[in-house]
Structures are given as structure tokens and as C-alpha cells.
Amino acid sequence: MIEPLKVLIVEDEALLAMELETLVQDAGHSVVGWATSLAEAKDMVDTTQADIAFVDIHLTDGPTGIDVAEYIGDKNSMVVFMTANPKRIPDHFAGAIGVIAKPYTMSGLTSALRYLQEGVRRPPPTSERPAGFTLSPAFEMVWAPAA
Amino acid sequence: MDWKRTREPADAWHMTDDLHVEQGKGDPFAAAIRATRMSMIITDPRRQDNPIVFANDAFLRLTGYERHEVVGKNCRFLQGPRSDKEAIAQIRAAIANETDLSVDILNYRKDGSTFWNALYISPVSNDKGELQFFFASQLDVSDRKRSEHRITADKDRFEKAVKERTAELEAALEAQTTLLHEVDHRVKNNLQMISSLILMQSRTVSDENLKRSLGTMLERIEALSTVHRRLYQSKDVSRFDVSDFARDLISDLLTASGRSEINPTLDLEPIVIPAEKATPVALMVNELVTNALKHAFKERPDGTRSGSIGIKMSQPDGHLNIEVSDDGVGMADATGDASFGMRLIKSLARQLRAEIEWRDAGPGTRVVISMPNGPQPKGNQS
């Protein structure tokens, strides 16, 4: 049994944050906080211990998800973007593992959680990469090198 | 006309004598040069500063000078402040190198007015190859130059107008693209919200039938979500790869149902359909696969309901063929929600002008959908 993940949710839509929290908990992980803006996210990153953050690109104070990712990256935590507009993510992914494209499906997200749990706890992940999940070029090299 | 008897300055008399002697062509040749409407001069490079030694009447008419004013002078008096420096340099070089030259240059008349001169200069040598004269002809091409200038000005104006219009159109396209991304973003977010609402609601429901019903609804919404997620991943938003969709859908449905004992067999050609057909095709495939998952496999003594589900997509001659098959118990009973599912499939088939057929595959069922699909675009879509 792999140790569950402590998850930070950075998402401006309350409903989506609620659902994500439910799905994260259902999968056996815990949610350590929910932030809706860059400032809240920074505060939460400083005061909680999260293994991984799910970060929407567009937050209440604009497209600041990228800044959130960079801030978290400096603290040596992992980031996964969740966005309906993956084209807004810079080529370097701001250090993030990858992106879960919205709209995701319930099982798509559950599979992504399992994949990420393996990747964070026992890299590289062994389960199949879920539909709707894209790895960043940097993590592609480490987690899924071409045979 | 006997040109020897016309009144000329002394130099010109000698000159015409010289010409007569050197060319040895006799009077008719010289007379022709004197009388032609083409302006012509001859200069003598053996004399100091290469002066004009002969000028015909046409030259005098063109430039407005009297003969005595030009003969004995270098022809640079035709140049003025607006004469092109580059053209002047070319003339100098041609004289120095004793070569032919054809050049357009702006020249000045005696009264200060200007004309465009299509100047032709050619060295004339004797039998021994020694340079004797320069022959030069002048043609007034002011009209041609004017229309050239007008054409250039028109072209510049036209190009400027095209540039401005292009910039406007590019800005409009940019705005439209931004708008499309914004709308796409909202559609995806709203689909995500709808899924979330159904999911959260179904968790609070204890009635098993109601829970199942909400579950089926969620599957259908999620099929739409998968379409939309896939639709804007390609560069061409008007085309949709239906086989990529099928791969996502089957892995999603198998994971969601936790039915790891079901073995999917996929035989998928890459097939692109117009975006407007994406949703009905996706919903139809979703219904057929979920139907098979729910009803085709009977529980075995060990409690599992194993089997395999196949999706095959091919496109023989302008048609899209989709086969969804299982090796289960055969035609499922259409009850409750399944009957709505069946109506949905048939209505979508009608919308797509698709023919749909249920076949007994013994064991299991094979559903074959065949619909017209246009020619495939060339090149990679993603």
C-alpha cells in the first residue's frame, strides 16, 4: 500500500473544488487546503505541508496559476495544472508535472490520482497514463522515457 | 540637301568634313543624321574635355539651345540639380572605359525646364581600333517616366491599402480566435460543473434506482466532456478524430465501472469526422458500450462477469463503419433506462443518416453502424 497524498487545491470555482475534494478523499488521500487566488495559495503553501497541488490556471485574481506553480516549485512541492485551456500553459510548464485537461471524467481523475500517487511516492509510475492527462516535457523524460 | 553649304561654326564645318572622310558614306548618310527627328550629337574625346563637335537640329529643338551655344562644349550643361548622381557616374564611366551605355537621366533645357532623356552613348573607333568619337542619341521619354511614376505611386497606394486591410483582418481574426478560446473555455468549465453537480447529488441519494439513473446521466455527460476535451486539442477545430475518442471512452468506462475482468479489443483506423457529427457519434458509441457493459455479461459462479468488448472503426469508400461487439449473453432486454438508451441510439442514427443493425454474433451481440462520411483531409490533424 502506497502512502496517500496530501493535496492542496488551487481552484476559483467552489463547485469544482468541492468535487475535487470529494474525489481526492474517495481515493484515500487528504486535502490540506483550498485556495482561490495567488495570495491565498502562497499563504497556504507557506503554512501547510502538501505533497502535490492541483492548480487551475485562471483564479479569482486572473491567470495567476502559473505564478502559483512557480512559487510551489521553489518550495520543492509538486504541481499538476487543471485547466480547460491547456494552450495557456507555457512550454516549460513552470516546473509542473503535467496537466489534467478539463472537463475530466470521474474515472479520468481517479486514474490520474493513482498515477500521480505512484509518481510522487515511487517514481516512475507504473500504471497506464490516464486519458486527458498530459506530462510536461521534463517529466516525460523522467517518468515515461521512450523505450 | 547639301549639308556642306549650310551655315555652321568653323568647328562644325571641319567636323562634317571629317565625318564625310572617315565614314566614307557620302552625303546621303550625313544628311539623314542631320534631318532625323532623333536628337543626335557627336563628341570628340581627342579634344580637351570631350566637346560636342556635331549636333543635329532635333538636338537643338529638344534642348532649346542654338547650335553655337552647344558646339565646342561638354554636354554636361544638360545636367542640373535633380539629375541623378548615379546616372551621371555611369555616363562618366562609359566615356572613361569607352563602352556603350543606355541610361535614363533627367536633363535641363536652356529655359530651365526638365525632360527625361533616354540617353544612348556609343564609342566610334576607326579601322585601327583607335577611338575617334562618341556618338550619343537623346530621346524625350518624359511621358513614359510620368506614367511610370504614376504606376509606382498607384502601386504604393494600393500596397498600403492592402497592408492596412490585412492588418484589420488579422486583428479581426485574432479577436475571433480569442473569443473562440473564451467560449471553448466556458463550455468546458460548464460541462465540468454539470458533471460535478450530478456527482455530488448522486452521493446524497440512497435509492439505488435513482443512483443508477444519475450514474447513467453522468456517463452521458462525461461522453460529451470527452468530445469537448478532444475537440479543441487539434489545430483544426472543425474536425474530430473519432478513433481517439473511442480509445479514451473505453478506458474511461472500464475504469469507472471497475470492470477489470472485461477485456477490450480495439481495431481503430484513424478516422476524422466533421465537428458537428462528433457529439451524436460519441453519444451513440457511449450508449452501445455502456449497454454492453451493463447487460451483456451474466454473473459466473465465481461472482465475476468477464468477457470482451470490441470496437472496430473503418472507412470503406466514403463511409464510416463502427462496430461494437461483445461475447455476452446476446440481445439484452430493453427495460427501463435501456429503452430510453435504445430510443436515443435510433434517433441519433437518424440524425446522422446512419444505418444501424443488431446482429446475433453467437456468442454475444454485434451492433454495426454505417454512415456516410466525406473524404478524409490530407495530412496529420493533431
Interface residues (C-beta under 8 A of the other chain):
Chain A: E13 L15 L16 M18 E19 T22 H58 A84 N85 P86 K87 A101 K102 P103 Y104 T105 M106 S107 G108 T110 S111 E128 P130 A131 G132
Chain B: H181 D184 H185 K188 N189 L191 Q192 M193 S195 S196 L197 L199 M200 R203 L218 E222 S225 T226 H228 R229 Q233 R247 D248 S251 D252 L253 T255 A256
